[in-house]
Amino acid sequence: MIQIIRFQSGPGPVRLGLLCPGGVMDLTSAGINDLGLLLHGGAPVRALESLQGSGLPVIPLGQACVLAPADQQEVWAAGVTYLRSKKARMEESDFSASAYDRVYEAPRPELFFKALPSKVSGPGASVGIRRDAKWNVPEPELALVFDPRGELVGYSIGNDMSSRDIEGENLLYLPQAKTYKRSCALGPALTLGVSEAEARSWRISISIHRGGVSVFDGETSVGQIKRTFSELRDYLFSSQEFPGGVVLLTGTGIVPPDSFTLAAGDRVRIEIGPLGVLENPVEVV
C-alpha cells in the first residue's frame, strides 16, 4: 500500500509527496508534480516503489499543509448504494419515495456531478452548509480514484455534504442540495495498491463534535455497498471521458437521525480503514 498527498510546505507551490517513515518524500523534487499525469502513466505503484530509498528529500509531516488529493480530477458521486441511504431518502419525502426505491433496485445507478477539483476542501479546510437550508448533514463515503482508462488505481475518504430538506422537497433540486460551495471534502491521501476485496473489509466511521462534545457517532462497512466498483465505473465512463482521471464517491451507509442538523462550528471526523482520517470544521456558506 502506497499513499500520496498533495501539500504545501510554507508559501511555496503545491507539491506531491509520498508518505514514508519520518514524513513526506518530496516527489516534486524528482519532477513528479502532476497527479493527473502520474495516474495517466499506468502502473503508478511500480513507478513510486522504484523511488523508495532513492534519496529524495523527506519533509517532516508537521511541516506539510495537506491538500485534497485531486488536481485535474472531477469528483462525481453515486447515490442510494446502501440500503440505509435508500430508506433515508425515502423518509425525506413521500413525493420522492418511489424514485429512490426504484433506483436502488435498478440496473443503472444514480450518478451525479459533485465538484471540480478546485472546489474540493482538503483536511482541515472547512466544509459548508447552505444558508438557505435547514437540514444539513455530512455523508462519509469511500472515494474511488480511476485513471483516464477507467482502471481503479486508488482510494481516499470523501465527505458528500447534503442539504436533505432541499433534496426532499423535490428530486429536481438535487444539484442545489449536493453541489454548492464547500460541499465536498477529500483526503488526506490517495491510497494505491489495494484490491476491491480488501477495501470491502474496511469500516467507515464518523463522529461530529460540537463545542468539544460528540453529538453524533456512526459506523458502517464498505462491504455493505450493493454495487461492485466495476459496475459503478462502467456506468460512470459510459459516453464520458476523464483525461485526468476521476474521483467517484460511493454513497453513504451512515445517516444521522432526522432530528439532527449540522451547525456552524461543528467538526466532522471521518475514518476509513487504513486510509487515515479526514476532519473538517463546518461553516455557513
Buried (B, 14 or more C-beta within 10 A) or exposed (E): EBBBBBBBBEEEEBBBBBBBEEBBBBBBBBEBBBBBBBBBEEEBBEBBBEBEEEEBEBBEBEEBBBBBBBBBBBBBBBBBBBEBBBBBBBBBBEEBBEBBBEBBEEEEBBBBEBBBBEBBBBBBBBBBBBEEBEBBBBBBBBBBBBBBEBBBBBBBBBBBBBBBBBBBBEBEBBEBBBBBEBBBBBBBBBBBBBEEEBBBEBEBBBBBBBEEEEBBEBEBBBEBBBBEBEBBBEBBBEEEEBEBBBBBBBBBBBBBEEEBBBBBEBBBBBBBBBBBEBBBBBBBB
